[in-house]
Amino acid sequence: MNMQAIKTEPAKVLANSPAPVVALTPKRPPSLDKYTKAAKEVAVRVIPPLIVVTLLMVFWELVCRRAGSTLPPPSKVYKDTKELIFDPFFDHGGIDKGLFWHLSASLQRVAFGYSLAAVAGVALGTLVGQSVWAMRGLDPIFQVLRTIPPLAWLPLALAAFRDGQPSAIFVIFITSIWPIIINTAVGIRNIPQDYRNVAAVVQLNPLEFFWKVMIPSAAPYIFTGLRIGIGLSWLAIIAAEMLIGGVGIGFFIWDAWNSSHISEIILALFYVGIIGFVLDRAIAGLGHLVTHGTSAN
Amino acid sequence: MKPYLKLDHIDKVFTRGAASTEVLKDINLNIGKGEYVSIIGHSGCGKSTMLNIVAGLTTASVGCVLLEDREVNSPGPDRAVVFQNHSLLPWLTVYQNVQLGVDKVFAKSKTRAERDAWIMHNLNLVQMTHAKDKRPSEISGGMKQRVGIARALAMEPKVLLLDEPFGALDALTRAHLQDSVMALHQKLGNTIVMITHDVDEAVLLSDRIVMMTNGPSATIGEVLDVPLARPRKRLELATNAQYLKCRQRVLEFLYERHRFVEAA
């Protein structure tokens, strides 16, 4: 189609004499400048927490250095756990393994339980969000069940599965599924009517509607739920492992306490914190990637 | 004139609990093939409800919609809608938004390459090929509406339904887009039903203007023929006696005989 033909007269004149094209030469800073700028940006993010950590360490050292202190100062923690820090891969059989193995055992349980929770949670959330009757039937039950503390499920799970491993996975599952269900349901309920109308006019079938409209539209909500879920499951696994024993960072902490290796507990806590942070960031990053950094507007 | 699209004695009653409101009453309208019909009325008179009934997004309480003598009561690509707020899916690119409809409608009748060509053809009709890989958030309001039009056109609808398509645009963009739609209508000969509350827009674009009385129980108050020759030129019409007369008629209807009374 030729748009010019229907343009008004003045517009035609304009169209025939296009504005002169001015080549833009973006001012590109010299590479050294660029690097110092990047370094500066990193520095403002990294230096303040480093200063705070250093101050805390000094404070901790001062408080715990005196004789008769119940907790070890950082210098002693480092001395006691040097082997564990520098050789996380040893395996002396049984539960006498390096921290890597404990952490990976815990992470595997979380990966298992959490994946199940993610799939089941999104499916149930979709059902509850989409169907008024499913919501009326299921929502009150969810609201009650989600208040049960994770560990309260453990005895029941042990009774049902008669084994620690599936019980721990079940605890992860049952802990992380509620926020996923609830957020997914809210996301589905908030799909704008316009999108539903578009889907209706195009005649998407239910399956296409689910994949092409529902999931992308609810994705920001779903990922909020997934992020809360991963945090909760990492909280729950530590406690559950303390009770079920075997290999796992939770049991490692409990074992260290029983052997009065306070320094090892502190090291383990450090790792638990870092991994929890990384898991949270990973899910957030995945969400950012999937939703293209745009929420449905 | 043999009706192509026929609205046959349509009533619409919304019921909420014990209260029920009659929004539309006894709507009868015959629209010929290739005709451009505007529906104008004050807000709240049920224009959008009427369009939704034609689109199949809402069902009529009484009466039916006939398209080529067949009853239609569910949504479908033969009555594609251009929504007021464009309703592009924000996670899809411009191309993918058009593709969504094309892939469904032509799943069997066109090959992948043909569908691709058809999508590009339709984007070209609205001059949006340059932005085909952009997401809706990256283009302007007028461009979004163009894509919305391309998406609807690409489904090769029998009737194109425009729900206040230019309502959310600034005056200049609106004029430009009106010209585009006029040119498309000229070129493709679609049957178009458009909701509007802009008198100039209605007179400029339409073959006939359907004027709605105020709700509740709104109905068609008057139908005005616009006997202006096509192609129409905005500037020339500004002084055209016929144009001014039509405009006068619509204004009289809206502001004298069926003044909008604010529900206090």
Interface residues (C-beta under 8 A of the other chain):
Chain A: M1 M3 A5 I6 K7 T8 E9 P192 D194 Y195 N197 V198 A200 V201 V202 Q203 L204 E208 K212 V213 P216 S217 A219 T291 H292 T294 A296 N297
Chain B: A55 G56 L57 S74 P75 G76 P77 R79 A80 V81 F83 N85 S87 L89 P90 W91 L92 L100 G101 K104 V105 N124 L125 Q127 R135 S137 M155 D179 S180 M182 A183 L184 K187 P231 K233 R234 L235
